[in-house]
């Protein structure tokens, strides 16, 4: 069959794995990109520019020219409206069967199938279920595990999803797919040494996957062997890309595995890499080994200052002393440190935000990434919050939710973002004076902070800049 992946913007390792699985099964795959410039839900949205720089019709024409039998979408909650519009138009123009996968369909399969643009939903990892679905299309046979569809006005489902147990048995991801759609995807190599997460944070999609796989007999967290990972990363595609970004939810979830992998990687691959880490009690001691293997950047989740509320509300059990030790040790080893933080929490207080700023004044990372809480379907935090409605900016909020006033949030956003770039002697003085930053904030500041203070190799910043430049210049050239 001719299978077309339709995607909106950034590289998806999941799509690359699915393309490889489908090619192994004898199918032909291709990819069409709608960059959704200035229309990135929850991050970068300027409606007037989005309309002026829309590539939606271009993407649809390319999709139509491919004449797909199947159109496949990997869907987040934020991208669902876009995906439904594209799927409906593709069905009208090509008659293709549409398959939705990803975290939103996995969280809300019935709600997703309620839309007539969606023919099938794959729950969880679809490396096994998507090829099995295509093999059975039109035969009238039973649905494979993890697949749902709609018949006679109601949902019909196959057996529960069963994710791949042996990740080494999967083909390496199809790294030709995205560069063939646009050359911006050739800088940096996106890779993963594991799937799943050892934690169950209340706001995170991994809580959804953990519940999905509960009766499968397959653990949520699985790792590839060090030899399998290095075999992939020794290939020409990774070497040409110049550096690696590991997407593992927690790269340091298995210290025994790292003890075998890091020396092997340093010997066989020798490429600079970045990764996500959890600030546990052992991370500080790992810093020299990470740096010696080529790690140039880590991103670690702090999210909030209050340890008790961090554990009770968010499900993250991390000690501030361990976070401080990790920041210090990683920076001393020459590793660039980004800390993630969440604003707009249900119990947010100015006192806690002041304590967080003071903490960073004393334990300063290279960069603070500030996010605003989003309640996603299927997560424990969303379930505990009760029925939600859309608030300004597209955020989903429960009834009666009363966060800090927007002007105070902007002030704290600006202060926390700028704090690592303030002179060291002034950080403590500014940490408790957010009013000085009340006029700032917003997405331009976030973009400027990333561009002005980042390591030389930074996967997400490079891709953001290259993606926007490439498509904006393409639009200008056409005019």
Secondary structure per residue as TSV (DSSP state, phi and psi in degrees):
chain	resnum	aa	ss	phi	psi
A	1	X	-	360.0	157.9
A	2	X	E	-97.4	112.2
A	3	X	E	-111.9	124.1
A	4	X	E	-111.1	122.8
A	5	X	E	-88.4	131.9
A	6	X	E	-117.1	121.4
A	7	X	E	-138.8	160.4
A	8	X	-	-121.2	76.8
A	9	X	S	114.9	-88.9
A	10	X	S	-92.9	157.1
A	11	X	-	-60.5	138.4
A	12	X	-	-118.9	113.2
A	13	X	H	-64.9	-33.7
A	14	X	H	-61.3	-43.2
A	15	X	H	-63.5	-39.1
A	16	X	H	-64.0	-39.3
A	17	X	H	-66.1	-40.6
A	18	X	H	-65.9	-40.0
A	19	X	H	-61.2	-42.2
A	20	X	H	-63.7	-41.1
A	21	X	H	-64.7	-39.6
A	22	X	H	-69.9	-39.3
A	23	X	H	-63.9	-39.0
A	24	X	H	-61.0	-32.2
A	25	X	T	-84.7	1.0
A	26	X	T	97.5	8.1
A	27	X	-	-90.3	158.3
A	28	X	E	-99.0	133.4
A	29	X	E	-124.8	153.7
A	30	X	E	-150.8	171.8
A	31	X	E	-137.4	136.9
A	32	X	E	-121.2	133.7
A	33	X	E	-110.3	127.6
A	34	X	-	-107.7	108.4
A	35	X	-	-68.0	-17.0
A	36	X	-	50.4	49.3
A	37	X	T	-60.3	133.1
A	38	X	T	57.1	24.3
A	39	X	E	-137.0	42.7
A	40	X	E	-93.7	106.1
A	41	X	T	-56.2	130.4
A	42	X	T	80.3	-0.5
A	43	X	T	-135.6	-57.7
A	44	X	E	-142.6	89.9
A	45	X	E	-130.0	116.0
A	46	X	-	-131.6	94.9
A	47	X	H	-53.0	-41.0
A	48	X	H	-64.1	-43.1
A	49	X	H	-69.9	-35.2
A	50	X	H	-61.5	-40.9
A	51	X	H	-68.2	-41.2
A	52	X	H	-69.2	-29.1
A	53	X	T	-113.0	29.9
A	54	X	-	-72.7	134.1
A	55	X	-	-114.9	16.5
A	56	X	H	-62.7	-44.8
A	57	X	H	-67.3	-36.7
A	58	X	H	-60.0	-45.2
A	59	X	H	-63.3	-41.5
A	60	X	H	-64.9	-38.3
A	61	X	H	-66.6	-40.4
A	62	X	H	-63.9	-40.2
A	63	X	H	-64.2	-42.3
A	64	X	H	-63.4	-38.2
A	65	X	H	-67.2	-27.6
A	66	X	H	-72.7	-22.0
A	67	X	T	55.4	61.7
A	68	X	-	-73.8	146.4
A	69	X	S	-82.3	-33.7
A	70	X	E	-133.8	134.9
A	71	X	E	-113.4	122.8
A	72	X	E	-115.0	137.9
A	73	X	E	-128.0	133.9
A	74	X	E	-101.4	117.6
A	75	X	-	-122.6	128.4
A	76	X	-	-95.8	163.4
A	77	X	T	-57.1	-41.9
A	78	X	T	-66.8	-27.0
A	79	X	T	-99.7	3.3
A	80	X	H	-58.5	-47.6
A	81	X	H	-58.2	-42.8
A	82	X	H	-60.5	-47.1
A	83	X	H	-63.3	-40.6
A	84	X	H	-64.3	-41.1
A	85	X	H	-64.3	-45.3
A	86	X	H	-66.1	-42.4
A	87	X	H	-64.2	-43.2
A	88	X	H	-62.1	-41.8
A	89	X	H	-69.1	-37.3
A	90	X	H	-66.8	-39.3
A	91	X	H	-61.7	-40.5
A	92	X	H	-66.7	-39.5
A	93	X	H	-84.0	-32.7
A	94	X	H	-121.1	-17.7
A	95	X	-	74.3	12.5
A	96	X	-	-65.5	146.9
A	97	X	E	-73.3	134.8
A	98	X	E	-107.5	135.4
A	99	X	E	-126.1	125.5
A	100	X	E	-107.6	133.3
A	101	X	E	-136.3	-176.6
A	102	X	S	105.0	-175.7
A	103	X	H	-69.5	-38.8
A	104	X	H	-68.0	-50.2
A	105	X	H	-59.9	-32.0
A	106	X	H	-69.4	-31.1
A	107	X	H	-80.8	-33.6
A	108	X	-	-140.2	67.7
A	109	X	H	-63.8	-40.4
A	110	X	H	-65.2	-44.2
A	111	X	H	-63.6	-36.0
A	112	X	H	-68.4	-43.8
A	113	X	H	-70.5	-14.3
A	114	X	T	-67.4	-16.1
A	115	X	S	-87.5	127.6
A	116	X	T	-64.0	-15.7
A	117	X	T	-73.9	-13.4
A	118	X	-	-106.4	123.3
A	119	X	-	-93.5	-41.7
A	120	X	E	-138.1	153.0
A	121	X	E	-125.9	133.5
A	122	X	E	-106.1	126.5
A	123	X	-	-93.3	134.0
A	124	X	S	69.5	-152.0
A	125	X	-	-71.8	129.8
A	126	X	-	-109.9	18.4
A	127	X	T	-57.4	-34.0
A	128	X	T	-97.5	-39.2
A	129	X	H	-74.7	-35.6
A	130	X	H	-68.1	-47.4
A	131	X	H	-59.6	-37.5
A	132	X	H	-66.8	-38.6
A	133	X	H	-61.9	-46.8
A	134	X	H	-65.2	-35.2
A	135	X	H	-64.7	-28.1
A	136	X	H	-101.0	-0.2
A	137	X	T	-60.7	130.1
A	138	X	T	82.3	-2.3
A	139	X	T	-92.1	-16.8
A	140	X	T	78.8	7.6
A	141	X	-	-77.0	175.0
A	142	X	-	-68.4	154.9
A	143	X	-	-71.9	143.6
A	144	X	-	-73.3	167.3
A	145	X	T	-56.6	136.9
A	146	X	T	82.0	10.9
A	147	X	E	-117.3	139.9
A	148	X	E	-131.3	152.6
A	149	X	E	-145.8	-171.4
A	150	X	E	-126.4	127.2
A	151	X	E	-138.4	134.8
A	152	X	T	52.1	37.6
A	153	X	T	82.5	-0.4
A	154	X	E	-128.8	163.2
A	155	X	E	-80.4	138.6
A	156	X	E	-121.5	134.2
A	157	X	E	-128.7	149.0
A	158	X	-	-81.8	-170.2
A	159	X	S	-60.5	165.2
A	160	X	-	-57.7	154.0
A	161	X	-	-64.6	143.5
A	162	X	-	-128.5	101.5
A	163	X	-	-70.9	160.7
A	164	X	-	-60.4	128.0
A	165	X	S	-83.9	-36.3
A	166	X	-	-107.3	98.8
A	167	X	G	-68.8	-25.1
A	168	X	G	-66.5	-21.3
A	169	X	G	-81.0	-11.5
A	170	X	S	-78.2	148.2
A	171	X	-	-67.4	153.3
A	172	X	-	-62.3	150.4
A	173	X	-	-60.4	150.3
A	174	X	-	-77.5	95.0
A	175	X	T	-85.5	3.5
A	176	X	T	-90.9	-16.7
A	177	X	H	-64.5	-53.8
A	178	X	H	-73.3	-45.2
A	179	X	H	-59.9	-29.1
A	180	X	H	-67.3	-29.0
A	181	X	H	-81.6	-33.5
A	182	X	-	-164.7	132.9
A	183	X	G	-67.4	-9.9
A	184	X	G	-61.9	-18.4
A	185	X	G	-87.6	10.3
A	186	X	G	-91.3	-8.7
A	187	X	S	-93.6	122.0
A	188	X	S	80.6	150.9
A	189	X	E	-121.8	118.1
A	190	X	E	-85.0	126.1
A	191	X	E	-143.6	164.3
A	192	X	-	-145.4	132.7
A	193	X	S	-97.8	-3.8
A	194	X	E	-154.7	170.1
A	195	X	E	-133.9	144.7
A	196	X	S	91.8	-177.4
A	197	X	-	-148.0	142.4
A	198	X	S	-75.9	-13.1
A	199	X	-	-102.9	167.4
A	200	X	-	-132.6	61.8
A	201	X	-	-61.9	138.4
A	202	X	T	-68.6	-17.8
A	203	X	T	-104.0	2.0
A	204	X	S	-106.4	149.7
A	205	X	H	-64.0	-22.8
A	206	X	H	-65.1	-23.3
A	207	X	H	-65.6	-35.8
A	208	X	H	-66.3	-47.5
A	209	X	H	-64.5	-37.8
A	210	X	H	-59.3	-40.2
A	211	X	H	-70.9	-39.3
A	212	X	H	-59.0	-40.4
A	213	X	T	-92.9	5.4
A	214	X	T	-54.6	-41.3
A	215	X	T	-103.0	12.9
A	216	X	T	-82.4	-19.3
A	217	X	S	82.0	-0.8
A	218	X	S	-108.7	127.1
A	219	X	-	-63.9	149.4
A	220	X	S	-63.7	-42.5
A	221	X	-	-93.8	120.2
A	222	X	E	-132.3	148.3
A	223	X	E	-123.7	145.8
A	224	X	-	-77.5	157.6
A	225	X	-	-71.1	151.2
A	226	X	H	-54.6	-37.8
A	227	X	H	-67.0	-36.7
A	228	X	H	-67.5	-40.9
A	229	X	H	-66.3	-47.0
A	230	X	H	-67.8	-29.9
A	231	X	H	-63.1	-41.1
A	232	X	H	-65.5	-45.9
A	233	X	H	-78.7	-7.6
A	234	X	T	-86.1	-3.4
A	235	X	S	-74.3	166.7
A	236	X	H	-64.4	-33.8
A	237	X	H	-62.2	-43.4
A	238	X	H	-70.2	-42.6
A	239	X	H	-62.3	-40.0
A	240	X	H	-67.4	-34.5
A	241	X	H	-68.0	-29.9
A	242	X	-	95.2	-26.8
A	243	X	E	-158.8	164.1
A	244	X	E	-119.9	138.7
A	245	X	E	-118.5	115.8
A	246	X	E	-83.8	127.4
A	247	X	-	-92.6	2.9
A	248	X	-	-48.7	136.4
A	249	X	S	-56.5	-43.8
A	250	X	-	-138.6	102.1
A	251	X	T	-66.0	-28.1
A	252	X	T	-100.8	32.4
A	253	X	S	-76.3	-15.5
A	254	X	-	-139.1	99.9
A	255	X	H	-71.8	-28.9
A	256	X	H	-65.5	-43.7
A	257	X	H	-62.0	-43.7
A	258	X	H	-62.2	-35.3
A	259	X	H	-60.9	-29.8
A	260	X	H	-88.5	-36.0
A	261	X	H	-75.7	-45.9
A	262	X	H	-59.9	-45.9
A	263	X	H	-64.2	-37.5
A	264	X	H	-65.6	-42.7
A	265	X	H	-62.2	-45.3
A	266	X	H	-62.3	-32.3
A	267	X	H	-83.9	-40.2
A	268	X	H	-97.2	-28.0
A	269	X	T	-109.3	-55.3
A	270	X	-	60.2	37.4
A	271	X	-	-111.0	142.1
A	272	X	E	-58.9	146.7
A	273	X	E	-145.2	158.4
A	274	X	E	-125.4	161.7
A	275	X	E	-162.5	168.5
A	276	X	E	-100.8	136.2
A	277	X	E	-132.1	157.9
A	278	X	-	-104.6	132.5
A	279	X	-	-79.3	69.9
A	280	X	-	-88.8	-176.6
A	281	X	T	-70.6	-14.7
A	282	X	T	-101.7	-7.1
A	283	X	H	-65.0	-40.7
A	284	X	H	-58.4	-42.1
A	285	X	H	-68.9	-22.8
A	286	X	H	-79.7	-17.2
A	287	X	H	-52.7	-47.4
A	288	X	H	-61.4	-37.5
A	289	X	H	-69.2	-38.5
A	290	X	H	-60.7	-48.0
A	291	X	H	-63.7	-40.7
A	292	X	H	-64.3	-30.3
A	293	X	H	-81.0	-11.5
A	294	X	T	118.1	5.4
A	295	X	E	-69.6	123.3
A	296	X	E	-111.3	-12.8
A	297	X	E	-152.7	139.5
A	298	X	E	-127.4	152.7
A	299	X	E	-123.8	121.7
A	300	X	E	-123.7	146.2
A	301	X	E	-91.2	119.5
A	302	X	E	-102.4	-52.8
A	303	X	E	74.8	-46.9
A	304	X	-	-158.9	169.2
A	305	X	S	-88.8	-40.2
A	306	X	-	-68.4	112.0
A	307	X	H	-62.6	-41.8
A	308	X	H	-64.9	-47.3
A	309	X	H	-71.4	-29.1
A	310	X	H	-60.3	-41.1
A	311	X	H	-76.7	-45.6
A	312	X	H	-72.0	-45.6
A	313	X	H	-85.9	-42.6
A	314	X	H	-99.9	-13.2
A	315	X	-	76.0	20.0
A	316	X	-	-109.3	118.1
A	317	X	-	-105.5	89.0
A	318	X	-	-134.9	140.6
A	319	X	-	-94.6	138.5
A	320	X	H	-59.8	-34.0
A	321	X	H	-63.2	-38.2
A	322	X	H	-69.4	-37.7
A	323	X	H	-63.1	-46.3
A	324	X	H	-61.3	-43.8
A	325	X	H	-64.4	-38.2
A	326	X	H	-67.0	-44.8
A	327	X	H	-57.8	-47.3
A	328	X	H	-63.5	-46.9
A	329	X	H	-68.9	-40.8
A	330	X	H	-65.4	-44.7
A	331	X	H	-64.8	-38.3
A	332	X	H	-63.4	-30.2
A	333	X	T	-83.0	-2.2
A	334	X	T	88.8	16.8
A	335	X	-	-96.1	131.0
A	336	X	E	-72.7	131.7
A	337	X	E	-117.0	122.7
A	338	X	E	-111.1	133.7
A	339	X	E	-111.7	132.3
A	340	X	E	-90.7	140.5
A	341	X	E	-141.0	147.5
A	342	X	E	-115.8	125.8
A	343	X	E	-102.6	168.1
A	344	X	S	73.2	30.2
A	345	X	-	-71.8	153.8
A	346	X	T	-58.6	-32.0
A	347	X	T	-110.9	27.9
A	348	X	-	-61.6	139.4
A	349	X	-	-137.4	152.2
A	350	X	H	-65.4	-32.5
A	351	X	H	-63.3	-42.5
A	352	X	H	-69.6	-38.7
A	353	X	H	-64.4	-36.9
A	354	X	H	-64.9	-39.1
A	355	X	H	-66.1	-37.5
A	356	X	H	-64.6	-43.9
A	357	X	H	-63.4	-40.2
A	358	X	H	-65.5	-37.4
A	359	X	H	-60.2	-44.5
A	360	X	H	-72.9	-25.9
A	361	X	H	-64.7	-33.9
A	362	X	H	-90.0	-27.9
A	363	X	S	-129.6	79.7
A	364	X	-	-90.9	119.1
A	365	X	-	-76.0	178.8
A	366	X	S	-78.2	-26.5
A	367	X	E	-155.8	142.7
A	368	X	E	-109.3	125.7
A	369	X	E	-100.8	125.0
A	370	X	E	-112.6	124.8
A	371	X	E	-118.3	157.9
A	372	X	E	-106.6	137.1
A	373	X	-	-56.9	135.1
A	374	X	-	-125.6	135.5
A	375	X	-	-97.1	114.2
A	376	X	-	-105.4	144.4
A	377	X	T	-59.4	141.3
A	378	X	T	89.7	-13.6
A	379	X	S	-84.6	149.3
A	380	X	H	-58.1	-35.8
A	381	X	H	-66.2	-40.0
A	382	X	H	-66.0	-40.5
A	383	X	H	-64.3	-39.7
A	384	X	H	-70.4	-28.4
A	385	X	H	-76.1	-23.0
A	386	X	-	87.3	-170.3
A	387	X	S	-55.6	136.4
A	388	X	E	-117.9	157.4
A	389	X	E	-134.4	159.6
A	390	X	E	-76.5	131.9
A	391	X	-	-107.6	172.5
A	392	X	G	-52.7	139.4
A	393	X	G	86.9	3.7
A	394	X	G	84.4	3.3
A	395	X	-	-75.1	142.9
A	396	X	E	-93.8	126.4
A	397	X	E	-130.9	139.7
A	398	X	E	-69.9	156.1
A	399	X	T	-59.8	139.2
A	400	X	T	81.4	2.3
A	401	X	-	-66.0	131.0
A	402	X	-	-134.7	83.8
A	403	X	-	-78.4	-177.8
A	404	X	-	-63.3	153.7
A	405	X	-	-56.9	146.4
A	406	X	H	-55.0	-37.3
A	407	X	H	-67.4	-32.0
A	408	X	H	-74.0	-37.5
A	409	X	H	-63.6	-40.6
A	410	X	H	-62.1	-38.7
A	411	X	H	-63.9	-45.8
A	412	X	H	-68.3	-38.0
A	413	X	H	-56.4	-48.0
A	414	X	H	-66.4	-45.2
A	415	X	H	-60.8	-49.9
A	416	X	H	-64.9	-35.0
A	417	X	H	-68.8	-41.9
A	418	X	H	-82.7	-20.0
A	419	X	H	-52.0	-45.6
A	420	X	T	-63.5	-19.4
A	421	X	T	-97.9	-2.4
A	422	X	S	-78.3	151.8
A	423	X	-	-56.1	141.1
A	424	X	G	-56.3	-38.7
A	425	X	G	-67.8	-18.9
A	426	X	G	-100.7	-8.1
A	427	X	H	-63.5	-44.1
A	428	X	H	-63.5	-37.0
A	429	X	H	-67.7	-38.7
A	430	X	H	-81.1	-20.9
A	431	X	H	-58.8	-30.5
A	432	X	T	-109.7	22.3
A	433	X	-	-130.1	62.1
A	434	X	G	-63.8	-22.9
A	435	X	G	-58.3	-25.9
A	436	X	G	-67.1	-16.8
A	437	X	G	-113.0	14.5
A	438	X	T	-62.5	-27.5
A	439	X	T	-82.4	-8.8
A	440	X	-	-98.0	-158.0
A	441	X	-	99.4	-179.4
A	442	X	S	94.6	176.9
A	443	X	H	-67.2	-37.2
A	444	X	H	-56.5	-37.6
A	445	X	H	-65.0	-41.9
A	446	X	H	-60.9	-44.8
A	447	X	H	-65.3	-45.1
A	448	X	H	-61.0	-41.3
A	449	X	H	-62.9	-39.4
A	450	X	H	-66.7	-41.5
A	451	X	H	-72.6	-36.6
A	452	X	H	-84.7	-23.2
A	453	X	S	-138.9	94.9
A	454	X	-	-155.8	158.7
A	455	X	-	-67.9	161.7
A	456	X	S	-59.6	-39.1
A	457	X	-	-105.0	116.5
A	458	X	-	-141.6	106.1
A	459	X	H	-55.3	-53.4
A	460	X	H	-69.9	-41.0
A	461	X	H	-65.9	-44.2
A	462	X	H	-60.6	-44.4
A	463	X	H	-65.7	-40.2
A	464	X	H	-59.3	-51.3
A	465	X	H	-63.7	-47.3
A	466	X	H	-64.9	-39.5
A	467	X	H	-62.6	-49.8
A	468	X	H	-66.2	-44.4
A	469	X	H	-60.9	-44.9
A	470	X	H	-61.4	-48.0
A	471	X	H	-79.1	-33.2
A	472	X	H	-65.1	-43.7
A	473	X	H	-64.3	-35.6
A	474	X	H	-64.6	-39.4
A	475	X	H	-67.1	-41.4
A	476	X	H	-63.7	-42.5
A	477	X	H	-62.9	-33.5
A	478	X	H	-71.0	-22.0
A	479	X	-	-90.3	360.0
